[in-house]
């Protein structure tokens, strides 16, 4: 539900020249939107910032220059890291076309004529059936194919961390899908970096043997068991949590990365009945930041068991 955008600096410069385009950029790009800017033609956010600042309006246009700086800052706050050859041709459009032939971008937003089938000019983004239009909510079947549609770009474009939050992440159907998602991380990656993966699930207390939730070590072992491809760089952590007094309840289900978050009603459990569906919703920044704070920055629940490696 997120898409990697290669952004022509000339387009960014033109948007800085008027308030409407500037405001639209702030609203429609970055964390919480389907459009995340690529680090192309650089490898890191800091280097992308330096590169883009070369195209800033001059000080004879102070308002445009200020808008441009603010847009660049918003870009680098949430950027898709792409490994590129930084000694590639200096022409942006030529370089973008070459890089797109290696690993395609989601969309190339360019000021020039169409470079490839996935490029679009700003004047055409609102055309009917424009590739610029992306839903932020989708209905999917609760099957492998349906759920992976909602999460694929989120996990394959992640560079640092993937966080899976599901109260029932220990169940057989959830484990099968998380295992599938681990394999999907390697699909058409744009970065050599490999994100760590963390699963949080909720303790279920049972009155008899086998009725409660298993310990984290067992869940982690099951996730790694029978993987069909080698993932030598995989760092997988599993936490079994329980709620604390005066704390928030643990009931929402979502997947978070540094690029955003997607929330689902049933989480990562499958029914494998194509008639059973679920809704996947791209989180707005405030909700995403709340969940990141709850589970990543400051775990707001008590750890019952954990497994790392």
Secondary structure, 3 states (H helix, E strand, C coil): CCEEEEECHHHHHHHCCCHHHHHHHHHHCCCCCCEEEECCCCCCHHHHHHHHHCCCCCHHHHHHHHHHHHHHHHHHHCCECCCCCCCCCCCHHHHHHHHHHHCCCCEEECCCCCCCCCEECHHHCCCCCCCCCCCCEEEEECCHHHHHHHHHHHHHCCCCEEEEECCCCCCHHHHHHHHHHHHHCCCCCCCCCCCEEEEEEECCCCCCCCCCCCCHHHHHHHHHCCCCCCCCCCCEEEEEEECCCCCCCCCCEEEEECCEEEEECCCCCCCCCCCCEEEEEECCHHHHHHHHHHHHHCCCCEEEEEECC
